[in-house]
Amino acid sequence: MLSWFIHHFPASAQWCVGEIMSEADQQLGIPAQVTAEGLRRSATTNGNLNARDAEEFFSRVVPTQPSS
């Protein structure tokens, strides 16, 4: 479903993935990069998102540095 969402509604998917990363960090203490990697793997392994598209999408969503 995530790969479909990214393909068909990329702007909404960016917002949604950002919210998931934020909530996981705030409520569970899971860094955004860890959550994003799990979502990326799921979208490429369980979905039909190719590695290039996944890299492009997640590079726009994931912060480059862990938040302090």
C-alpha contacts under 8 A as a table, 3 or more apart, distances in Angstrom:
res1	aa1	res2	aa2	distance
1	M	4	W	5.11
1	M	5	F	6.14
1	M	43	A	7.97
1	M	47	G	6.99
2	L	5	F	4.99
2	L	6	I	6.15
2	L	13	A	7.95
2	L	42	S	7.96
2	L	43	A	5.81
2	L	47	G	7.17
3	S	6	I	5.07
3	S	7	H	6.17
3	S	43	A	4.98
3	S	44	T	7.40
3	S	47	G	5.37
3	S	48	N	6.14
3	S	49	L	5.34
4	W	7	H	5.13
4	W	8	H	6.07
4	W	47	G	7.60
4	W	48	N	7.79
4	W	49	L	7.99
5	F	8	H	5.34
5	F	9	F	5.41
5	F	10	P	6.78
5	F	13	A	6.02
6	I	9	F	5.55
6	I	10	P	4.60
6	I	13	A	5.42
6	I	14	Q	7.80
6	I	57	F	7.84
7	H	10	P	6.06
7	H	49	L	7.93
9	F	12	S	5.48
9	F	13	A	5.99
10	P	13	A	4.88
10	P	14	Q	6.07
10	P	57	F	7.97
11	A	14	Q	5.16
11	A	15	W	6.50
12	S	15	W	5.14
12	S	16	C	6.12
13	A	16	C	4.97
13	A	17	V	5.96
14	Q	17	V	5.28
14	Q	18	G	6.04
14	Q	57	F	7.79
14	Q	60	R	7.92
14	Q	61	V	6.01
15	W	18	G	5.10
15	W	19	E	6.22
16	C	19	E	5.08
16	C	20	I	6.22
17	V	20	I	5.00
17	V	21	M	6.15
17	V	36	A	7.69
17	V	61	V	7.37
18	G	21	M	5.16
18	G	22	S	6.11
18	G	61	V	6.43
18	G	62	V	7.59
19	E	22	S	5.01
19	E	23	E	6.04
20	I	23	E	5.25
20	I	24	A	6.04
20	I	35	T	7.94
21	M	24	A	5.19
21	M	25	D	6.14
21	M	31	P	7.53
21	M	32	A	4.91
21	M	35	T	5.88
21	M	36	A	6.79
22	S	25	D	5.17
22	S	26	Q	6.08
22	S	32	A	6.79
23	E	26	Q	5.10
23	E	27	Q	5.65
23	E	28	L	7.52
24	A	27	Q	5.50
24	A	28	L	5.12
24	A	29	G	6.33
24	A	30	I	5.45
24	A	31	P	7.38
24	A	32	A	7.40
24	A	35	T	7.28
25	D	28	L	5.61
25	D	29	G	4.44
25	D	30	I	4.58
25	D	31	P	5.29
25	D	32	A	6.23
26	Q	29	G	5.75
26	Q	30	I	7.77
30	I	34	V	6.67
30	I	35	T	6.78
31	P	34	V	5.43
31	P	35	T	6.56
31	P	66	P	6.87
31	P	67	S	7.93
32	A	35	T	5.19
32	A	36	A	6.00
32	A	62	V	6.91
32	A	63	P	7.37
32	A	66	P	7.20
33	Q	36	A	5.08
33	Q	37	E	6.10
33	Q	62	V	6.46
33	Q	63	P	7.29
33	Q	66	P	7.30
34	V	37	E	5.20
34	V	38	G	6.39
35	T	38	G	5.20
35	T	39	L	6.28
36	A	39	L	5.03
36	A	40	R	5.96
36	A	58	F	7.28
36	A	62	V	6.65
37	E	40	R	5.00
37	E	41	R	6.08
38	G	41	R	5.20
38	G	42	S	6.16
39	L	42	S	5.05
39	L	43	A	6.14
40	R	43	A	5.15
40	R	44	T	6.24
40	R	54	A	6.40
40	R	58	F	7.23
41	R	44	T	5.24
41	R	45	T	5.71
41	R	46	N	7.86
42	S	45	T	5.20
42	S	46	N	5.27
42	S	47	G	6.73
43	A	46	N	5.73
43	A	47	G	4.71
43	A	48	N	6.81
43	A	49	L	5.76
43	A	54	A	7.58
44	T	47	G	5.35
44	T	48	N	5.92
44	T	49	L	4.83
44	T	50	N	5.86
44	T	51	A	6.48
44	T	54	A	7.07
45	T	48	N	7.37
49	L	53	D	6.43
49	L	54	A	6.23
50	N	53	D	5.50
50	N	54	A	6.16
51	A	54	A	5.03
51	A	55	E	6.03
52	R	55	E	5.16
52	R	56	E	6.24
53	D	56	E	5.09
53	D	57	F	6.07
54	A	57	F	5.16
54	A	58	F	5.97
55	E	58	F	5.40
55	E	59	S	5.85
56	E	59	S	5.32
56	E	60	R	6.76
57	F	60	R	5.59
57	F	61	V	6.72
58	F	61	V	4.94
58	F	62	V	5.73
59	S	62	V	5.78
63	P	66	P	6.97
